[in-house]
Each structure stands twice: as structure tokens, then as C-alpha cells.
Amino acid sequence: MRIAVESSWIGLPRWYYGRLVRFLRRRARSTEDAADLAQDAFARLAAADIREIRKPASFLFTTALNLLRDRARSAHARHAAYTVPAEETQLICPAPQAERVLDGEQQLRVLEAALRELSPKGRAVFVLFHFDGMSQRDIADRLRISVSMVEKYVKQALSHCEKRLKELNTEAVDNRGCTL
């Protein structure tokens, strides 16, 4: 019985190679790709434990499809690695536009002024939380206040800064972009 099984395996490439290549050709980019994938599928079949495979034809076609999918995923990943979204490309100049730099500097000045307007403890909490990256618990322990007070100071500071930035934007709109 074993000899009959093994001899039927020997004829597999002759019986299925052409079918497998045609099957893959309908899905692959070229006949060469289809032939390569078919050869890889037969190599996998040869490396597999023959006793584990009940339907060698199904194994071949499933393996070939999986190899085709793997190749497509690899090609997609390579393509994604070499492409950059259009919004990330700068066709003219890598430096920011002068007006954007000026707007940023002006916003920074407004924020610095807004922080100076806060109470000393409120400013300290905001700086420790947002610039130093301390946790609210650590800030509370350091300044000997409650965590809820830390939360309150952070919210107040954010609200105040947002208010000042909105005033700047409103002023810019009212003056048609001229705020200097």
C-alpha cells in the first residue's frame, strides 16, 4: 500500500504543474511569477510529511494561494515603505513660510503672557504637569496640595491660555490678519 501512495506522489508534478501555473497566472502578475509560485508550492509539498497530507492537490493549490498572498503582502509593505503621503511632501521649500513662523512666534508670546497672568501656584502646577511631565499625584505631593486642586489648576490654566489664543485669533480676523 505504501508503495502505491508514494508512486502516486511521483506523478503529481506532471499532472498538476500546468493546472497550477494556469490557476496562478489568473491571479499573479506574470507567467514567470506563476511558475515561481508553483515551483515553491511543489517544494513545500516535497518538504511536508507525506503521511499528514490526505489530498495533495488541495494542499498544492492552498499552498500556492498562500504563497501568492504572502508575496502580495510583502510587495505592499515594500511599496508602503517607499512611498510618502502627498501631504507630507514639500515640493517647494522645507522651511516653514514666513507668515507661519510669525504666527507661531506671536502665539508663543501670547501664551507666555497668559502664563504670567496665572497665580504663582497655578503656573507652577501647569509647568510641572505639561512641561516637566510630572503626574498629578507627584505635583500634589511636591506642592502639598490635593490632587483635585492640581486638576483644578491645570484646567484653569488651559482655559486661560485657550481664552487668550481665541482673543488673538479674533483680533486677527477683525484686523484682517494684521495683529502686529
C-alpha positions in Angstrom: 0.0 0.0 0.0 2.7 2.4 0.9 4.5 1.9 -2.5 1.2 2.8 -4.3 0.9 6.0 -2.3 4.5 7.1 -2.9 4.3 6.3 -6.6 1.2 8.4 -6.9 3.1 11.3 -5.4 5.8 11.0 -8.0 3.3 11.8 -10.8 1.9 14.9 -9.1 4.1 17.5 -10.7 3.4 16.1 -14.2 -0.4 16.0 -13.5 -0.8 19.3 -11.7 2.1 21.6 -12.7 0.3 23.0 -15.8 -3.0 23.4 -14.0 -1.3 25.1 -11.0 0.5 27.6 -13.3 -2.7 28.5 -15.1 -4.5 28.9 -11.8 -1.8 31.2 -10.5 -1.4 33.0 -13.8 -5.0 34.3 -13.5 -4.0 35.8 -10.1 -0.3 36.7 -10.5 1.3 39.5 -12.4 3.2 37.3 -14.9 3.7 33.8 -16.1 7.1 33.8 -14.6 5.7 34.7 -11.2 3.1 32.0 -11.6 5.8 29.4 -12.5 7.9 30.5 -9.5 5.0 30.2 -7.1 4.1 26.8 -8.5 7.7 25.6 -8.0 7.6 27.0 -4.4 4.4 25.1 -3.8 5.8 21.9 -5.0 8.9 22.5 -2.9 6.7 22.9 0.2 4.8 19.7 -0.7 8.1 17.8 -1.0 9.3 19.1 2.4 6.0 18.2 4.0 5.3 15.0 5.9 3.5 12.9 3.2 1.6 10.9 5.9 -0.1 14.1 7.1 -1.4 15.1 3.7 -4.6 13.4 2.5 -5.3 15.5 -0.5 -2.1 16.6 -2.2 -3.9 18.6 -4.9 -5.8 20.6 -2.3 -2.5 21.1 -0.4 -0.8 22.3 -3.6 -3.4 24.8 -4.6 -3.9 26.1 -1.0 -0.2 26.4 -0.5 0.2 28.3 -3.9 -2.6 30.7 -2.9 -1.0 31.4 0.5 2.4 32.0 -1.2 0.7 34.4 -3.6 -0.9 36.3 -0.7 2.4 36.4 1.1 4.1 37.8 -1.9 1.4 40.4 -2.4 1.7 41.4 1.3 5.4 41.8 1.0 5.1 43.8 -2.1 2.5 46.1 -0.5 4.8 46.5 2.6 7.8 47.4 0.4 5.7 49.8 -1.6 4.3 51.5 1.6 7.8 51.8 3.0 9.0 53.7 -0.2 6.0 56.0 -0.6 5.3 59.1 1.4 1.8 60.6 1.6 1.4 63.7 -0.5 0.6 65.9 2.5 4.0 65.0 4.0 5.9 66.0 0.9 7.1 69.6 0.5 7.6 70.4 -3.1 8.8 74.0 -2.8 10.8 74.5 0.3 11.3 72.6 3.5 11.4 75.7 5.7 8.1 77.0 7.0 6.5 80.0 5.4 7.5 83.3 7.0 3.9 84.1 8.0 3.5 80.8 9.8 6.7 81.5 11.7 5.5 84.9 12.7 2.1 83.5 13.7 3.8 80.8 15.8 6.0 83.4 17.5 3.0 85.6 18.2 1.1 82.7 19.7 4.1 81.8 21.8 4.3 85.4 23.1 0.5 85.3 23.9 0.9 82.0 25.8 3.9 83.3 27.8 1.9 86.3 28.8 -1.1 84.2 29.7 1.1 82.0 31.9 2.5 85.1 33.6 -1.1 86.1 34.4 -1.7 83.0 36.4 -1.2 82.7 40.1 2.2 81.5 41.1 0.9 78.2 42.3 -1.3 77.7 39.2 1.6 78.5 36.9 3.9 76.1 38.9 1.3 73.3 38.6 0.8 73.9 34.9 4.6 73.9 34.2 5.2 70.8 36.3 2.4 68.9 34.6 2.8 70.0 30.9 6.5 70.8 30.6 8.1 68.6 33.2 5.7 65.7 32.7 5.1 65.1 36.3 2.0 63.1 37.4 -0.8 64.9 39.2 -0.1 62.9 42.3 3.6 63.8 42.3 2.7 67.5 41.9 0.2 67.3 44.7 2.8 65.8 47.0 5.5 68.2 45.9 3.4 71.4 46.4 1.5 69.9 49.4 -2.0 70.3 47.8 -4.7 67.8 46.9 -4.8 66.0 43.6 -8.2 67.7 42.9 -6.6 71.1 43.4 -3.9 70.1 40.9 -6.6 69.2 38.4 -8.4 72.5 39.1 -5.2 74.5 38.5 -4.4 72.6 35.2 -8.0 73.2 33.9 -7.9 76.8 34.9 -4.5 77.3 33.2 -5.6 75.6 30.0 -8.9 77.5 29.9 -7.0 80.8 30.4 -4.5 80.0 27.7 -7.2 79.0 25.2 -9.1 82.2 26.0 -6.0 84.3 25.2 -5.4 82.4 22.0 -9.0 82.9 20.9 -8.7 86.6 21.6 -5.6 86.7 19.4 -7.5 84.9 16.6 -10.5 87.2 16.9 -8.2 90.2 16.8 -6.5 88.9 13.7 -9.9 88.4 12.0 -11.1 91.8 13.0 -7.9 93.4 11.7 -7.9 91.2 8.5 -4.8 89.2 9.6 -2.8 92.1 10.9 -2.1 91.8 14.6 1.3 93.3 14.9 
